[in-house]
Amino acid sequence: MDGLERPPLSSERRMTATWILERTASPRFPFRLSIEQNGRLIFAVRTQARWPGPGQQIFCLRESGLDPAEPLEPIERVPVAHLTRLGRKLTVVLDRPTRKRCELLVVQKPRRDGAGTYEQVFFRTESGIRAHRSRTHLELAPPPSPLAVVVDTAERYPWRFPGAVVERRKLAAGDYALLDGERVAAVVERKSFANLLGEVGAIQALHQQLADLASHEAAALVIEADYRDFLDPARLGGRWKPAHLARVLAELAALHPTLPIIYAGNRKLANLWTGRFFAAVAARRGDAAPGLVRELELRYDPAPRAAGLDEQVRIAVLEELPAGFAFAELAARFGDTPPARLRRVLQQLQREGRIVRTGAGRGARWERRPAQ
C-alpha cells in the first residue's frame, strides 16, 4: 500500500454509466436498450434482439419517450467501461468478460419525397463489423478545403505541405500547427536525431516542453529517426550510453501518456506523417455528428476510465480485505456483482498462486500468499 487512503469502491464507480437491457411487450421491438449515468438517461433505443449474433447487425428504433405505465422486465445491468464517438458511430465497451464491445451506427437517409432526411440506428458487435462489407472503410473523408498550416519562425529548414496555405509566425508550443479559423487545432513538435540527443542533457526542460505540447487537444512529438538509432553505439558515438537513452525514451512515454511519440525514421517520412495527421484532424473537426450522437455527447460525462470490475475485485482481495476472509465478505463488498463472476476472479488468483483456499462450504476462507 502507498499510505494513501483508498476511496470507497462506491465512489470509484459513482460516475460510471450503466448499460441497461429490459424486455418490452412489443413483438416487433421486444427489448429496450438504454444507458444511464448518475440517474440521468442519456440514450435509449428499442431493439429487435438482446445482442447481435455473429456477422449480424440489428435495426433499432430511437425512443421518442417512455410511458411510465409501460411494463418493462429487467434483464441485465452492466457498467460501461468506455463510451466515445467515432465519426457517425457510438462505440461502447462494457465491463464484463465476454460480449463487451459493440457500436451503434447512426445513418441519415433521404426521404422519398425529398423533404429532408430520417434517422436509422443499427446495433453491431465486433464480429459483425469484421464480417460486414464496410469493414475496410475509413471513418474520415479527406478535408474539403486546403489545410491552414503555421510554421514556427525558429524553423530554419521547414517541412513542406503541398496544397496547404502556409504562414510563418511564432508559435506558443510546437514547431508546426494546424489552424481552424484562428484557433490552433493541432500541434507537432519536430525533433531530429541530433536535436533530441542534445535535449537529453536538459531532460527537465524537455519534460516541461512536452507537457505544454500535450495540453493541446491534438498533438504529437515526431522524431526524424528510428527508435533503434538511439540504441546504436555507432550512431551515438559515445555521447550517451544506449541503456541510458532507453530509460529516457521510456520515461518520455510514461510521463506524457497522452502525447503520441512517432519515430518516423527520417525527415521525409516525418514530414509525410505530419501532413496526414493534420489532414485527419481537419477532417475530424469538419465531420458533423448525427443528431443522436451529438445529443449523447452533450449528456455523457466522460469521466476518466477507472479500474474495471475484475481489477477492483483483485485489489480488494489482495490489498483491502482482512487476511483469511470468507466469500460472504467479498460478496458484501460487491453487492451488485453476480457471485459467479467473483468466484471466477478468485479462481484466477488461485491459479496464479496469489491466494489459497482453506476449509470447505460456508467455513471456507481465502488466504493471501506472499508475493514471489
Buried (B, 14 or more C-beta within 10 A) or exposed (E): EEEEEEEEBEEBBEEBBBBBBBBBEEEEBBBBBBBBBEEEEBBBBBBBBBBBEEEBBBBBBBBEEEEEEEEBEEEEEBBBBBBEBEBBBBBBBBBBEEBBBBBBBBEBEEEEEEEEEEEBBBBBBBBBBEBBEEEEEEEBEEBEEEBBBBBBEEEEEBBEBEEBEBEEEEBEBBBBBBBEEEEBBBBBBBBBBEEBBEBBEEEEEBBEBBEBBBEBEBBBBBBBBBEEBBBEEEBBEEEBEBEEBEEBBEEBEEEBEEBBBBBBBEBEBBBEBBBEBBBBBBBBBEBEBBEBBEEBBEBBEEEEEBBBBBEBBBBBBBEEBEEEBBBEBBBEBBEEBEEEBBEBBBEBBBEEEBBEEEEEEEEEBBEBEEEE
